[in-house]
């Protein structure tokens, strides 16, 4: 078996995991593997699993997939069939029975929150309140597996608050809802006392409900496997940097155009 690290720009996809409607990152991966002649069983490569299911619009730096694969398949070969928005940049041989979901020790997400007027002290207080072991039932639409231990930190970077969330795993939409309530506290629309209510097990709804923040500023930064050493493909990693730098420049230009429309009118 082999595990691969994938980086992808998720803004054009309906999420990572395959679904009936809309193109996903996993669709791109499976189509690439099929073109490379990798065998499938019941619609997936043998023993296939992924580290997580990022939502529509969410990007990743270190999504991890593992499956039984021919010995010759490496990151560069995979990239030859993947679109530019999805890049493999490292791989590792893993033991039979390795599971990319269940064997992950920790996952880390980063959110770039545009918040030029937000109060950093209130944001930090919110992060401190949210960190630790809590029942996060109000931070996900899921009804089971809501008790988690998380660490949440925030730093100011210019006009952005950079929010880092780390845990063994996250429930659906959980990171985006954590960011949403951090933003609300930082802007004075919520209080730290509200967070205590949200975490004490009482189900919140209506105006007290917590909606998820937008998905596009969220990135899956890392997935930790203590016993796996990934070998970076230097050429593949460099090409990935070039591809995403080109996308960054394109979006900077688009932002300047939008800015001129907002200010020149």
N, C-alpha and C positions, 0 to 999 in steps of 0.2 A: 504493500500500500504506500501511497505517497500523499502528502499534504501540500497544498499550495496556498501562498499568500496572494490575495487579490486586492488591488486598489481600483476603485471605480467612482466615476462621477455619476451619482444617482439621480441627478435632477431631471433626466429624460426618461426615467424608468418608473414603473408602477411598484417598485420595491425590489427586494432581492429574490424572494421565493416565487416560483411559478404560480400562476393563477389563471382562471379561465379568461379574464378580460384584461388586455393591456400587456405590453412587452415588459419583461423583467430581466434583471441581471442573470438570473439562473437560466432563463431561456437562451440568452446569448452563450452562456457557458456550455449548456448541453448541445446546442447546435454546433459549436466549435468542436466539442469532443466527438460528436457524430461524424463530422467531416474528417476528423483525424483517424477514424476507424476504431475508436474505443467501444468495446462491447457494452450493451445496456441490458439490465434485467428489470422488468416491470417498470420501464420508463426512466430508470436512473442507472448510472454506472454501479457496478457491484460495491456494496459496503459504503455507499455514498452518504455523507452528512456534511452540513455546513455549520459554522460557529454560531450564526444568528440570522434572524430574519429582519433586515432593516426595512423600515417603512418606505412608501413611495416618496421619492425626492431626497432620501437620506443617502449620503455618500459613505465610502469606507476607504481606509488606508490599509487595513490588515484583516479584512474578511478572510476566513480560512475555510477551505473545503478539503476533504480527504476522500479517497476512493481507490479501488484496485485499478491499476493502470499499467500499460506496457512500460518496460524499463527505459525505453528511449524517450518517453514523454517528459519534457522539462518546460520551464517557464517560457523560453523563447519559442519553442514549437507551438505551445498553446497560444501565445500572442499572435502567431502567424494566422490564426483563424478567428481571433477575437476582434471586436471593433475597437477603435481607439479609446473609447470611453471606459473600457474594462481592460486592465493590465495585470498579468501575473508577474511577480517580481522576485519570488523566493519559493523554495520547496524543501521538503524534508522526507526522508524515508521514515515511515512509522510502522509500529508493530501491528500484526494482524489483530483485528478487533478494536483498533483505535477508533474513537468516535469524536468527530470535530465539535459536536455540541456538548456531550456529557463530560468529556475529558478536559474541557477548558477550566482553568483555575480562576481566572478573572477576565473581565471585559472592561474596557475604558472608552467612554465617549467624550467628545468635546463639542460644545455648542458656541458659536460666535454670535452673541446677542448684541445687536445694534442698540445701544442705550447711552447716548451722549449725555443725557441729563439725569441718569439714574444715580442714586446714592450708593456709593460703594460700601459704606459701612452697613447699611441696611441689607444689601445683597449678601455680605459676608455673614451677618447674623442669621439670615435665612438659611444659608448653606450649613452653618453650624447646627441649627435646629433640625435640619433634614438629615444630617449625617447620623449614622448609627443603625441599630436594628429596630425597625418599625413595621407596622402593618400599613402598606401603601395602597390599600384598596381604593382610596380616592384619587390615585394617580394612574389608574389603568382601567380599561373596560373589562378586564378579566376578573373572575370571581374566585379563582383559586391561585395558590402560589403567590400571594401578595405580601407575605412577610419576607422582607429582605434586609440585608445589612449593606449599607452603601456609604461611600465617602463622597462628599460634594465640596468642591472648592471653586473659588472665583478669583480672577485677576483682571485688573483694568489694562486694556491695550488700546490706547487712543480713544476712539469713540465707541469701542466695543467692550463689553464684559465677556470674558472668556470663561465659560463654565465647564469644569471637568467633573465627570461622574464616573465612579469606579465601583464595581460589585462583582460577585460571582456570576450574576446574571440579572437581567432586567425584564420585568413584565412589559407587555405590549404598551407602547406610547408612554412608558414611565418616565424616560429621560426628558421627553418633550414637555410633559406636565410638570416635572420638577422645575424646568427652566421657566415655564409659564408663571409659576407661583413665585419664583425668585424675582422675576421681572416685576410682578405686581407689588411685592414687598419693597423692592428697590425704588419704585416710583411712588410709593405711599398709598397705593390702592388697596393693599392688604397689610395686615400686621403680623408680627411674629406670633401673637396670640391666636390668630387664625390658623397658623401652621400647627399649633398644638391641637386644635380641634380636628384638623385634617388628618392628624396622625394618631388620634386616640381611639380610633375604631368606629367613630360615628360616621355613617354614610352621608355624604354631602350631595345635594342636588340643586336644581334650579339656579338661582343667582350665586349660590355658594359653591356650585360645581367648578371643577378645575378643567379647563379646556387645554388641549395640547398646543404648544408653540408650533410655529411653522416648521416643516421638516427640512427645508433646504439648507439651513445653517448648521445641521448636525452631521458629525463625522464619527464613524466607528474607528477609533484610533488604534486600539491594540486588543489582541486576544492572547492570553498567557497560557502556555502549556509547559509546565515545569520540566518535563522529561524530553521535550522535543527541541532540537537545535536546527533552525532553518538556515539553509545556505542561500545567501543572496546571489542572484544572477546579476552581475554588475552591468552587463549590457542591457538586460531587460529593465533593470531599475533606472538606469540612465535614460532609456527611451521613455519610460513612464514619466519621469520628471519633465522631459521635454514636452510630452503630450499635454500634461496638466498645466505646465507653464504657458503653453500656447492658449489653452482654454482660459487661463487667468487673464492674460492680456486682452483676449477678445471680450471678456466680461467687463474689464476696466473701461474699454472703449464704449461698450454699450451703456455703462453707468454714466459716462460723460455725456453721451447723447441724451439720456433721460434727464440728467441734470440741466442740460441746456434747455430742454423743453419746459422744465419746471421753473426756470429762472428768467428766461429770455422773453416769455410771452407777454 
